[in-house]
Amino acid sequence: MTFSVAIIGRPNVGKSTLFNRLAGRKLALVDDTPGVTRDRRPGEARLVDLKFGIIDTAGLEESGPDTLEGRMRAQTEAAIDEADLALFLIDAKMGVTPADETLATILRKRGKPVVLVANKAEARGAEASLLDAFRLGLGEPCPISAEHGEGMLDLRDAIVAALGEERALPAEDEEAVTNVDIVPSEEDEAESEDYDESKPLRVAIVGRPNAGKSTLINRFLGEERLLTGPEAGITRDSISVEWDWKGRRIKMFDTAGLRRKARVQEKLEKLSVADALRAIRFAEVVVIVLDADVPFEKQDLQIADLVIREGRAPVIVFNKWDKIEDRQQALADLREKTGRLLPQARGIRAVPVSGLTGSGLDKMMQCVIDTHRVWNRRIPTARLNRWLESMQVQHPPPAVSGRRIRLKYMTQVKARPPGFVISCSRPEALPASYTRYLINGLREDFDLPGVPLRVSYRKGDNPYAPRKKRR
């Protein structure tokens, strides 16, 4: 990427739609409701032969700095300062509004190159709005339709003219461009046996609304990168941020708060929840943030169970630890509840932190790295079969209908999370309690705490079974 572009405009002019069009994927949430986007979202864009960074921003509104709209405005102004070029979007159907004139004044004062873009130009009567846009003093408007992809060639020419060909079209180099947002398939993950610390570690932060997820990430970055405040449900999009922790590249996803399904009624919140679930599936380690004042609500347990069922590596974080008075007694109670309420992930790592003061964050990241190592662990087949034999000696499988069940052979078929297959004489008759016995033994004997373990059974072919009659 040679330059960065910020998409600026008042609410509901199609900024996120243009962002998705340039990114080539539906990354940002799009809805008819004004003010969907709140945080600034970075991405990688491609427009014909141009490759550049792109930033989606919230709609600029006149409001006080202490309000939610004022904090959104501060995020947008930070994106303008960060970018090399601003795409100023107006609605060609509605024409130029007083809010557009205010934004044009702000952009002129910033001194950054600006391309005036008239979105929704496919609508009837848009020609009159294009003529009216000249009074903004930002040059000739570029008519496009972000939803239908019309006018993209004109937009490319306008960007090149604003930046200059030397800046917009540098000499091509031979370095390969990699997209870190692409998630490897399970087949690729299964082939990597050795733990590779050079790859970026994908971490998702999830939890109930107002648990302090965005504050936690801002403390890691040392800046107000994500929008925070006392209001619940501020975050809507799953925003990714990157930084280095002790030489390890970390890519962390901030997600929207997950409420109970029965309470999610609005379409916009459903889109936010779907985006958060997508971030969980794409992550490797999922940090489940609990409010230390009211931990282990029913929704917290459901979120943890969802993460474990998806096969991600979970880490529990008790946030807002600075509010707790008797910390030693509270920590003992929380650890007891963690082991009792989450038996499906016995040994899960739990750490108290404070996103406001920054205490416990290094310990949290060390737990993330340790859990990720366990999640990637592979065990040799010879060790597994010796272990399986000893487990059967200590506690043999039960006899069902007078016939003993035989466990013959065991191997690990995949990691991330560890998955095992056991050759069994009668898998349909083996009770679930014996599977739990084997899983608990695997955790204890091979040091696999706190990650999901998958054990399945396969029935061998009977050589004495009658063959199908030939036709």
C-alpha positions, 0 to 999 in steps of 0.5 A: 500500500502506497497511500491511505484514504479516509471516507468522510461524510455525514451519516447515511450517505453510503460510506460503509457501502463504498468501503465494502466496494473498495475492499472487495468484501462485506467487512463493514455493517451496512443498514438504512439506519443513520449512524451505524458506523461508530469506530474507524475501521481500517482495510485494504482496498483495490481500485482498478490498478490502485492499491491503498489503505482505506478507513471507514469512519462515522458520520460527522455530526455537530455535538459536544465532546462529552456526548457519544456523537462528539466522541465519534467525531473525534475518531473521524477527525483522527482518521482525517489526520492519519490519511493522505487523502479524503473522499468526501461523500455527499448524497446526490439524491438529497443534494448539498445540506448545511451539514455538508457545508460545515464538513467542507469547511473542516476539510479545507482547514485540514489542508489534505487533498480532497475528492468530492464524491456524489454517491447515489448518482443513479437516482432521478434528479441527481444532475441538479445536485451535482451542479449544486455541489460546486458551491462547496469549493472542493472542485468537480464532484465525481458521480458514483453508485457505491451500491451498484459499482457505477463510476469506479473508473472516474473515481480512480482517475479523480484519486490519481489527479488529487495525489499525482501519478508519482504518489498514486502509481509508484513503481511496482516491486516484486514483494508479494502482497499478503492479506492478513485478514484471510483465515486459513482453512482447517486443512491448512491448519491441520498440516502445521505440526510445529508451533510457529511464533512468526505468524500473527496471533488472532485474538477475539475479545468477547463478552456482554455489553459494557464489560470493558472490551474496548477499554481493554484494547485501548489500554494495550495500544496506549491510545483511544483507538476504539470508542468507549463510554458509559453507554452499553452497546457502543461497539457495533462492528468487529474492529481489528487492531494490530501491535507487537507484544514481546516480539509476537505480532498480535491481531486483536478483534474488538466485538459487539456485546452479546446479549441473550438471543431473546433480547436481540430484536433490532435488525442492526443488533442482529447484524452486530451479533453476526459479525461478532460470531464471525470474529469468534470463528476466525480467531484462534484464541478468544478472551471472554471478558467478565465484569468482576462485579457481576461475573458468571451471569447466564449469558457469560456461561453461554458465551463461554460454551459457544466459544468451546463448541466452536473449538477456539482456545478460551481465556477468562478475564475478570475486568474492572478488578480495580473496583474490588475491595477484598481481592484475595477472597474474591479471587478465590471465589471466582476460581472456584466458580470457574472450575465448577461452572465450566467443566467442559474446559477444565483447567481454563486460564482465568486472570483478573485485570483492569482495563482502566489502570492496566494491571494484569494485562501482561499476565493476560497476554501470557495466558493467551500465548500459553493457551495457544500453545496447548491448542496447537499441541500434537501427541505422538501415536505411540504415546497415545496407545500406551496411555490408552492401554493403561487407562483401560487397565485402570478402568475398563470399558463397561460390558453392554448386553454381556459383551465387553467393548474393546478400544483397540487403537488411538491417534491424533488426527488434528490440532487446533483444537486437539482431536483424537480418533479411537478404533472401537469395537462397538462405538454406539454402545460406549457411554458418554461417561467413559468419553469424559473419563478419557478426556479428563485423563488426556488433560491431566496426563498430557498437560492439555488444560483449558482447551476443547478436546474432541474424541470420536470413535471409528468402528473397524471393518469386520472381515467375517461379515457377509459381503453384498450379493453381486447382481 
